Amino acid sequence: MSSQKGNVARSRPQKHQNTFTFKNDKFDKSVQTKKINAKLHDGVCQRCKEVLEWRVKYSKYKPLSKPKKCVKCLQKTVKDSYHIICRPCACELEVCAKCGKKEDIVIPFNKEPENSANTENQGSNCRRSCRGEEDSDEDFDADADSDGEDGDS
């Protein structure tokens, strides 16, 4: 029996083997599930990030319905689930917003919005430049066609 003290070796293989991986959005195609899957877990240490990703992966993550009280400033400013410290306090103290320990933050709070804004601007510029390249290619093709027609006659 697996609950016996000191009995750590199994005498048989696992009884139920999963044949396919669990998909948290297989039957639940709601907007809330899509938001949860798309959420970026920033301002937390590596371990807390893995815990939050596990919760999302296996449909255990439950978003907050109203803000929670921060343990540092005692204001109702914590808007992320499973966090105990609000964003400003976590940035100021450089601690993990979930466990409150002073460890390496994987994705800092303040750097992410700047990167996403730059990415959006670059994406729109890329689209414009790609369109410009397509237009210039069409102009080049039109020039080549006209040159080809002149060569044939």
C-alpha positions as a Markdown table, in Angstrom:
| # | Residue | x | y | z |
|---|---|---|---|---|
| 1 | Met | 0.0 | 0.0 | 0.0 |
| 2 | Ser | 1.4 | 3.4 | -0.9 |
| 3 | Ser | 0.4 | 5.1 | 2.4 |
| 4 | Gln | 2.5 | 2.6 | 4.5 |
| 5 | Lys | 5.4 | 4.3 | 6.3 |
| 6 | Gly | 8.7 | 3.6 | 4.6 |
| 7 | Asn | 7.2 | 1.8 | 1.7 |
| 8 | Val | 8.5 | 3.8 | -1.2 |
| 9 | Ala | 9.0 | 1.2 | -3.9 |
| 10 | Arg | 6.0 | 0.3 | -6.1 |
| 11 | Ser | 5.5 | -3.3 | -7.1 |
| 12 | Arg | 3.3 | -2.6 | -10.1 |
| 13 | Pro | 3.2 | 0.1 | -12.9 |
| 14 | Gln | 0.7 | 3.0 | -12.9 |
| 15 | Lys | -2.8 | 1.7 | -13.3 |
| 16 | His | -4.3 | 4.5 | -15.5 |
| 17 | Gln | -2.1 | 5.9 | -18.2 |
| 18 | Asn | -3.3 | 9.1 | -19.8 |
| 19 | Thr | -3.5 | 8.8 | -23.6 |
| 20 | Phe | -3.9 | 12.5 | -24.4 |
| 21 | Thr | -3.0 | 15.7 | -22.7 |
| 22 | Phe | -5.5 | 17.8 | -20.8 |
| 23 | Lys | -6.7 | 20.9 | -22.7 |
| 24 | Asn | -8.3 | 23.6 | -20.6 |
| 25 | Asp | -10.2 | 25.1 | -23.5 |
| 26 | Lys | -11.4 | 21.9 | -25.1 |
| 27 | Phe | -15.0 | 22.3 | -24.0 |
| 28 | Asp | -14.9 | 25.8 | -22.4 |
| 29 | Lys | -14.6 | 28.4 | -25.2 |
| 30 | Ser | -15.7 | 31.3 | -23.0 |
| 31 | Val | -14.2 | 34.8 | -23.1 |
| 32 | Gln | -13.0 | 34.4 | -19.5 |
| 33 | Thr | -11.0 | 31.3 | -20.4 |
| 34 | Lys | -9.4 | 33.0 | -23.3 |
| 35 | Lys | -8.4 | 36.0 | -21.1 |
| 36 | Ile | -7.0 | 33.6 | -18.5 |
| 37 | Asn | -5.0 | 31.7 | -21.1 |
| 38 | Ala | -3.6 | 35.0 | -22.6 |
| 39 | Lys | -2.6 | 36.5 | -19.2 |
| 40 | Leu | 1.0 | 37.3 | -18.7 |
| 41 | His | 2.3 | 36.5 | -15.2 |
| 42 | Asp | 4.7 | 39.4 | -14.4 |
| 43 | Gly | 6.3 | 40.6 | -11.2 |
| 44 | Val | 6.7 | 37.1 | -9.8 |
| 45 | Cys | 9.6 | 34.8 | -9.1 |
| 46 | Gln | 10.3 | 31.7 | -11.3 |
| 47 | Arg | 8.6 | 29.3 | -8.8 |
| 48 | Cys | 5.5 | 31.4 | -8.5 |
| 49 | Lys | 5.3 | 31.8 | -12.2 |
| 50 | Glu | 5.4 | 28.1 | -12.7 |
| 51 | Val | 2.7 | 27.6 | -10.1 |
| 52 | Leu | 0.4 | 30.2 | -11.8 |
| 53 | Glu | 1.1 | 28.6 | -15.2 |
| 54 | Trp | 0.2 | 25.2 | -13.8 |
| 55 | Arg | -3.1 | 26.6 | -12.4 |
| 56 | Val | -3.9 | 28.1 | -15.8 |
| 57 | Lys | -3.0 | 24.9 | -17.7 |
| 58 | Tyr | -5.2 | 22.6 | -15.6 |
| 59 | Ser | -8.2 | 25.1 | -15.2 |
| 60 | Lys | -7.5 | 25.8 | -11.5 |
| 61 | Tyr | -6.9 | 29.5 | -11.9 |
| 62 | Lys | -9.7 | 31.7 | -10.7 |
| 63 | Pro | -9.6 | 35.4 | -11.4 |
| 64 | Leu | -10.4 | 38.0 | -8.6 |
| 65 | Ser | -13.9 | 39.5 | -8.7 |
| 66 | Lys | -12.8 | 42.5 | -6.7 |
| 67 | Pro | -9.5 | 44.0 | -5.6 |
| 68 | Lys | -7.7 | 42.4 | -2.6 |
| 69 | Lys | -5.9 | 44.2 | 0.2 |
| 70 | Cys | -2.1 | 44.6 | -0.1 |
| 71 | Val | -0.1 | 43.4 | 2.9 |
| 72 | Lys | 2.4 | 46.3 | 2.6 |
| 73 | Cys | 0.3 | 49.4 | 2.0 |
| 74 | Leu | -3.0 | 47.9 | 3.3 |
| 75 | Gln | -5.0 | 49.4 | 0.4 |
| 76 | Lys | -7.3 | 47.4 | -1.8 |
| 77 | Thr | -5.0 | 47.6 | -4.8 |
| 78 | Val | -4.2 | 43.9 | -5.5 |
| 79 | Lys | -5.9 | 43.1 | -8.8 |
| 80 | Asp | -4.1 | 39.9 | -9.8 |
| 81 | Ser | -5.2 | 36.5 | -8.4 |
| 82 | Tyr | -3.0 | 34.8 | -5.9 |
| 83 | His | -0.9 | 37.9 | -5.3 |
| 84 | Ile | -0.5 | 39.4 | -1.9 |
| 85 | Ile | 1.4 | 42.6 | -2.8 |
| 86 | Cys | 0.2 | 45.3 | -5.2 |
| 87 | Arg | 2.2 | 46.3 | -8.3 |
| 88 | Pro | 3.6 | 49.6 | -6.9 |
| 89 | Cys | 4.7 | 48.1 | -3.6 |
| 90 | Ala | 6.3 | 45.1 | -5.4 |
| 91 | Cys | 8.2 | 47.3 | -7.8 |
| 92 | Glu | 9.4 | 49.6 | -5.0 |
| 93 | Leu | 10.5 | 46.8 | -2.7 |
| 94 | Glu | 11.7 | 44.5 | -5.6 |
| 95 | Val | 10.0 | 41.5 | -4.2 |
| 96 | Cys | 7.8 | 38.8 | -5.7 |
| 97 | Ala | 4.1 | 40.0 | -5.7 |
| 98 | Lys | 2.8 | 36.5 | -5.0 |
| 99 | Cys | 5.1 | 35.0 | -2.2 |
| 100 | Gly | 6.6 | 38.3 | -1.0 |
| 101 | Lys | 10.2 | 36.9 | -1.0 |
| 102 | Lys | 13.1 | 39.0 | -2.3 |
| 103 | Glu | 14.0 | 36.7 | -5.3 |
| 104 | Asp | 14.8 | 37.3 | -8.9 |
| 105 | Ile | 11.7 | 38.6 | -10.8 |
| 106 | Val | 11.3 | 36.8 | -14.1 |
| 107 | Ile | 9.3 | 39.5 | -15.9 |
| 108 | Pro | 9.3 | 42.8 | -14.1 |
| 109 | Phe | 6.1 | 44.9 | -14.0 |
| 110 | Asn | 7.5 | 48.2 | -15.3 |
| 111 | Lys | 9.4 | 46.8 | -18.4 |
| 112 | Glu | 6.5 | 44.8 | -19.9 |
| 113 | Pro | 4.2 | 47.7 | -21.0 |
| 114 | Glu | 7.0 | 49.6 | -22.7 |
| 115 | Asn | 8.0 | 46.5 | -24.7 |
| 116 | Ser | 4.4 | 45.8 | -25.7 |
| 117 | Ala | 3.9 | 49.4 | -26.8 |
| 118 | Asn | 7.1 | 49.2 | -28.8 |
| 119 | Thr | 6.1 | 45.9 | -30.3 |
| 120 | Glu | 2.7 | 47.3 | -31.4 |
| 121 | Asn | 4.4 | 50.3 | -33.0 |
| 122 | Gln | 6.9 | 48.1 | -34.7 |
| 123 | Gly | 4.1 | 45.8 | -35.9 |
| 124 | Ser | 2.2 | 48.7 | -37.4 |
| 125 | Asn | 5.4 | 50.1 | -39.0 |
| 126 | Cys | 6.2 | 46.6 | -40.3 |
| 127 | Arg | 2.7 | 46.4 | -41.9 |
| 128 | Arg | 3.2 | 49.8 | -43.5 |
| 129 | Ser | 6.7 | 48.9 | -44.8 |
| 130 | Cys | 5.5 | 45.5 | -46.0 |
| 131 | Arg | 2.6 | 47.2 | -47.9 |
| 132 | Gly | 5.1 | 49.7 | -49.3 |
| 133 | Glu | 7.4 | 46.8 | -50.4 |
| 134 | Glu | 4.4 | 45.1 | -52.1 |
| 135 | Asp | 3.5 | 48.3 | -53.9 |
| 136 | Ser | 7.1 | 48.8 | -55.0 |
| 137 | Asp | 7.2 | 45.2 | -56.2 |
| 138 | Glu | 4.0 | 45.8 | -58.2 |
| 139 | Asp | 5.6 | 48.9 | -59.7 |
| 140 | Phe | 8.7 | 46.9 | -60.5 |
| 141 | Asp | 6.6 | 44.2 | -62.1 |
| 142 | Ala | 4.6 | 46.7 | -64.1 |
| 143 | Asp | 7.9 | 48.3 | -65.3 |
| 144 | Ala | 9.2 | 44.8 | -66.2 |
| 145 | Asp | 6.0 | 44.0 | -68.2 |
| 146 | Ser | 6.3 | 47.2 | -70.1 |
| 147 | Asp | 10.0 | 46.6 | -70.9 |
| 148 | Gly | 9.1 | 43.0 | -71.9 |
| 149 | Glu | 6.4 | 44.2 | -74.2 |
| 150 | Asp | 8.8 | 46.7 | -75.8 |
| 151 | Gly | 11.4 | 43.9 | -76.3 |
| 152 | Asp | 8.8 | 41.6 | -78.0 |
| 153 | Ser | 7.8 | 44.3 | -80.6 |
